[in-house]
């Protein structure tokens, strides 16, 4: 078994067969993020799927998410639900193939790691792609929040290679066909106005804001009073226009020296952005005492998932009360040692006094002589 730990590659490129893009399926935003995280790690030379190990902290950084308790739960839930997710692919108009997305999923609670592997039935649609495929950069879809935006973006992106020299194109869909592609049941969005508000409008906004495509107009064709056709009018942004667009979502400020407490949080599984944010929000002292508290609890066998537990400890300042108790215990121990030392001194003095009385000499003659200072 090939097992590969996923780290962010230098260039996050997603490649899909057009048949896969036109397949019928529906995934949540979190499920799509896991699938795309796997896709960017497929090489053009790969002949078989590998089993990928994804660190949740890396996943959070890659998708610009805050690494907290809810993130771990959402990734776990998405990984579990993907086991049963299928898609329908039509290579032949008379045949519809139902294929599973994944062949293997493992998520060990507290590990902060999930292992995933694509189903072998998807090999023709993801591996050794030579023609009839579409590719794009992950950076264009990182900021998508609507679950349908990625699907619509990919369906439009398929057309770019035909019209790149022209710089614009239009893509027509039958309304009912688009619903089928997005796996929207007949009981959902019964009113076209709801479909437009919940699916079309947010997708148009996100695609135009974050990607290399700008949807300049959406036309709605009617048969009588009923909308039957949807046309997306799209402008392909040029290379000169892309840097400005990418600057808004990808450019990082000049690198400053990383604070030690930020490095410490990162080493304990926090995403870079979250670590920096926590340093500003909670302060170094609070973070330090909660790190100490979490590691102490780990030694006791209480903590299994350090990032999740430490995140909770910092937010609730669980280490604050623990530090007070610890300080009080240290003070009591010091006081006990002082009292014990005084008792020993008193006992020794009484013993010397008894010896002096028996010898008939002053006590001072038996006391240790103090050294003189100076030269």
C-alpha positions in Angstrom: 0.0 0.0 0.0 1.3 3.4 -1.0 0.7 5.9 1.8 1.5 9.6 1.2 1.2 12.4 3.7 -0.3 15.5 2.0 1.5 18.8 2.3 0.7 21.9 0.2 2.4 21.4 -3.2 4.2 24.3 -4.9 1.3 24.6 -7.4 -2.1 23.3 -6.4 -3.5 22.2 -9.8 -6.8 20.2 -10.1 -7.3 18.0 -13.1 -10.6 16.3 -13.9 -11.9 14.5 -17.0 -14.8 16.4 -18.5 -16.9 13.3 -18.1 -16.4 13.6 -14.4 -17.2 17.3 -14.4 -20.5 16.5 -16.2 -21.4 13.7 -13.8 -24.4 13.9 -11.6 -23.5 14.3 -7.9 -23.9 16.5 -4.9 -21.3 17.0 -2.2 -21.3 19.4 0.8 -18.6 22.2 0.9 -16.6 20.1 3.3 -16.8 16.9 1.3 -15.7 18.9 -1.8 -12.7 20.3 0.0 -11.5 16.9 1.0 -12.0 15.6 -2.5 -10.0 18.6 -4.0 -7.3 18.1 -1.4 -6.8 14.6 -2.7 -7.0 15.8 -6.4 -4.1 18.3 -6.1 -1.8 15.5 -5.0 -2.4 13.4 -8.1 0.6 13.5 -10.5 0.3 13.4 -14.2 2.5 10.3 -14.1 0.5 8.4 -11.5 -0.9 5.1 -12.8 -2.7 4.1 -9.6 -4.3 5.9 -6.7 -2.4 6.2 -3.4 -3.8 6.3 0.1 -3.3 9.8 1.3 -2.8 10.9 4.9 -4.2 14.4 5.5 -3.2 16.4 8.6 -6.2 18.5 9.7 -3.9 21.4 10.7 -2.4 21.4 7.1 -5.9 21.2 5.7 -7.0 24.2 7.7 -4.0 26.2 6.5 -4.6 25.2 2.9 -8.3 26.2 3.0 -7.7 29.3 5.2 -9.8 27.9 8.0 -9.5 28.4 11.7 -8.2 25.3 13.5 -10.6 24.7 16.3 -12.7 21.9 17.8 -15.4 22.3 15.2 -13.0 22.0 12.4 -11.9 18.5 13.5 -15.5 17.4 13.9 -16.4 18.7 10.4 -13.5 17.0 8.7 -14.4 13.8 10.6 -18.1 14.0 9.5 -17.2 14.8 5.9 -14.7 11.9 5.8 -17.4 9.5 7.2 -20.1 10.7 4.8 -17.9 10.5 1.8 -17.8 6.7 2.2 -21.4 6.5 1.0 -21.3 9.2 -1.6 -21.7 8.2 -5.3 -21.8 9.9 -8.6 -23.5 9.0 -11.9 -21.2 9.1 -15.0 -22.6 8.7 -18.5 -20.0 7.6 -21.1 -22.9 6.3 -23.2 -26.2 8.2 -23.4 -28.0 4.8 -22.9 -26.0 3.8 -19.9 -25.5 5.5 -16.5 -22.8 4.2 -14.3 -23.0 4.7 -10.5 -19.5 5.0 -9.0 -18.3 5.5 -5.4 -16.0 8.4 -4.7 -13.8 6.7 -2.1 -12.6 3.1 -1.5 -11.1 3.8 2.0 -11.5 6.2 4.8 -9.9 6.2 8.2 -10.2 8.8 10.9 -8.7 8.1 14.3 -10.3 10.4 16.9 -7.6 12.6 18.6 -5.0 11.9 15.9 -5.7 15.0 13.8 -5.2 12.9 10.7 -7.5 11.4 8.1 -6.6 8.8 5.5 -8.4 8.6 2.2 -8.2 6.7 -1.1 -10.2 7.2 -4.3 -12.2 4.3 -5.7 -10.4 2.5 -8.6 -13.5 3.0 -10.8 -12.5 6.7 -11.0 -9.1 6.0 -12.5 -10.2 6.7 -16.2 -11.4 10.1 -15.0 -8.5 11.3 -12.9 -5.3 9.4 -13.9 -3.2 9.7 -17.1 -5.4 12.3 -18.6 -4.3 13.2 -22.1 -7.4 14.8 -23.6 -10.9 16.0 -22.8 -10.0 17.2 -19.4 -10.1 20.5 -17.5 -7.6 21.9 -15.0 -7.6 24.9 -12.7 -5.7 26.1 -9.6 -7.0 25.5 -6.1 -6.5 29.1 -5.2 -9.5 30.0 -7.4 -12.0 28.0 -5.3 -10.5 28.3 -1.8 -12.9 31.1 -0.9 -16.1 29.5 -2.1 -18.7 29.0 0.6 -21.7 27.9 -1.5 -21.7 24.1 -2.2 -22.8 24.6 -5.8 -20.2 27.2 -6.8 -17.4 24.7 -7.5 -19.7 22.7 -9.7 -20.9 25.6 -11.8 -17.3 27.0 -12.0 -16.0 23.7 -13.4 -18.9 23.4 -15.9 -18.0 26.9 -17.2 -14.2 26.3 -17.0 -14.6 23.4 -19.4 -15.3 25.9 -22.2 -12.3 28.1 -21.7 -9.9 26.1 -24.0 -12.3 26.7 -26.9 -12.7 30.4 -26.4 -9.4 31.5 -24.9 -8.3 33.4 -28.0 -11.7 35.2 -28.1 -11.7 36.0 -24.4 -15.4 35.4 -23.8 -18.1 32.9 -24.3 -21.6 31.9 -23.3 -22.7 28.6 -21.8 -26.3 27.4 -22.2 -28.1 25.0 -19.8 -31.6 23.7 -19.9 -32.9 24.6 -16.4 -34.0 21.0 -15.7 -30.7 19.6 -17.0 -28.7 21.9 -14.6 -30.8 20.7 -11.7 -30.0 17.1 -12.6 -26.3 17.9 -12.9 -26.3 19.5 -9.4 -28.4 16.5 -8.1 -31.2 18.8 -6.9 -34.4 16.8 -6.3 -37.8 17.8 -7.6 -38.9 18.6 -4.0 -36.2 21.2 -3.5 -36.4 24.8 -4.7 -39.9 24.4 -6.2 -40.0 28.1 -7.0 -37.4 29.3 -9.6 -36.9 32.4 -7.5 -35.5 30.3 -4.7 -33.2 28.4 -7.1 -31.9 31.7 -8.4 -31.4 33.2 -5.0 -29.8 30.1 -3.3 -27.8 28.7 -6.2 -27.3 31.0 -9.1 -26.7 34.4 -7.4 -24.1 33.2 -4.8 -22.3 31.2 -7.4 -22.1 34.1 -9.8 -20.8 36.4 -7.1 -18.1 33.9 -5.8 -16.9 33.0 -9.3 -16.6 36.6 -10.5 -14.9 37.7 -7.2 -12.3 34.9 -6.8 -11.5 33.2 -10.1 -10.2 33.7 -13.6 -13.7 34.0 -14.9 -16.1 36.9 -14.7 -19.8 36.2 -15.2 -21.0 39.4 -16.8 -24.6 38.4 -17.3 -27.0 35.5 -16.7 -29.9 35.3 -19.1 -33.1 33.4 -18.4 -35.1 32.0 -21.4 -38.8 31.3 -20.9 -41.3 29.1 -22.5 -44.5 30.9 -21.7 -44.1 32.2 -18.2 -41.8 29.3 -17.1 -38.0 29.6 -17.1 -36.6 26.7 -19.2 -33.1 27.9 -20.1 -30.2 29.6 -18.3 -27.3 31.2 -20.2 -24.1 32.3 -18.4 -22.2 35.1 -20.3 -18.5 34.8 -19.3 -15.4 36.9 -19.8 -12.0 35.1 -19.5 -9.7 37.3 -17.5 -6.3 37.9 -19.1 -2.9 37.2 -17.6 -2.6 40.9 -17.0 -5.8 41.0 -15.0 -5.1 37.9 -12.9 -2.4 39.4 -10.6 -4.7 42.1 -9.3 -7.4 39.5 -8.6 -5.0 37.0 -7.0 -3.4 39.8 -4.9 -6.7 40.3 -3.1 -6.9 36.7 -1.9 -3.3 35.2 -2.1 -0.7 37.9 -1.5 0.9 37.7 1.9 2.3 40.6 3.8 6.1 40.9 4.1 7.3 38.1 6.4 8.2 39.2 9.9 10.2 37.3 12.4 7.8 34.7 13.9 7.2 35.1 17.6 8.4 32.1 19.7 4.9 31.5 21.1 3.5 31.4 17.5 6.2 28.8 16.6 5.3 26.8 19.7 1.6 26.7 18.8 2.5 25.7 15.2 4.6 22.9 16.6 1.7 21.7 18.6 -0.6 21.4 15.5 -2.1 24.9 15.1 -2.3 26.5 11.6 0.0 29.5 11.1 -2.9 32.0 10.8 -4.6 30.7 13.9 -1.4 30.7 16.0 -0.8 34.4 15.0 -4.4 35.4 15.7 -4.3 33.7 19.2 -1.1 35.4 20.1 -2.7 38.8 19.5 -6.1 37.9 21.0 -5.0 36.1 24.1 -1.5 37.2 24.8 1.7 35.2 25.4 1.3 34.6 29.2 -2.2 33.1 28.8 -1.0 30.8 25.9 2.1 29.7 27.8 0.2 28.7 31.0 -2.4 26.8 28.9 0.3 25.0 26.9 1.9 23.9 30.2 -1.6 22.9 31.5 -2.3 20.8 28.3 1.1 19.1 28.4 0.6 18.3 32.1 -2.8 16.8 31.3 -1.2 14.8 28.5 1.3 13.3 30.9 -1.7 12.3 33.1 -3.2 10.5 30.1 -6.2 12.9 29.9 -5.3 14.5 26.5 -5.3 12.5 23.3 -5.7 15.3 20.8 -3.4 18.1 21.7 -4.5 20.8 19.2 -8.2 20.4 20.0 -7.6 20.3 23.8 -5.1 23.2 23.8 -7.5 25.3 21.6 -10.2 24.7 24.3 -7.8 25.4 27.1 -6.7 28.7 25.7 -10.2 29.9 24.9 -11.5 29.0 28.4 -8.1 29.8 30.1 -8.3 26.4 31.9 -4.6 26.9 32.7 -5.4 30.0 34.8 -7.0 28.3 37.7 -4.5 25.4 37.4 -1.7 27.9 37.6 -3.2 29.5 40.8 -3.5 26.1 42.4 0.0 25.2 41.4 1.4 28.5 42.7 -0.5 28.1 46.0 0.9 24.6 46.4 4.4 25.8 45.8 4.0 28.6 48.4 2.6 26.1 50.9 5.5 23.8 50.2 8.0 26.7 50.8 6.2 27.6 54.1 6.4 24.0 55.3 10.1 23.9 54.4 10.7 27.1 56.3 8.8 25.9 59.4 10.6 22.6 59.3 14.0 24.4 59.0 13.2 26.6 62.0 12.2 23.5 64.1 15.5 21.8 63.2 17.4 25.0 64.2 15.5 25.1 67.5 16.2 21.4 68.2 19.9 21.9 67.4 20.1 24.9 69.7 18.4 23.1 72.6 20.8 20.2 72.1 23.8 22.5 72.3 22.4 24.3 75.4 22.1 20.9 77.1 25.7 20.1 76.3 26.9 23.5 77.5 25.0 23.1 80.8 26.6 19.6 81.4 30.1 21.0 80.6 29.5 24.1 82.7 30.4 26.5 79.9 28.6 29.3 78.2 26.4 28.3 75.2 28.3 30.8 73.0 31.5 28.6 73.2 29.6 25.8 71.4 28.0 27.8 68.7 29.6 27.9 65.2 31.9 30.9 64.8 30.9 33.3 62.1 33.6 34.2 59.6 34.8 37.7 59.3 34.5 39.7 56.1 37.1 41.9 54.5 40.8 41.4 53.8 
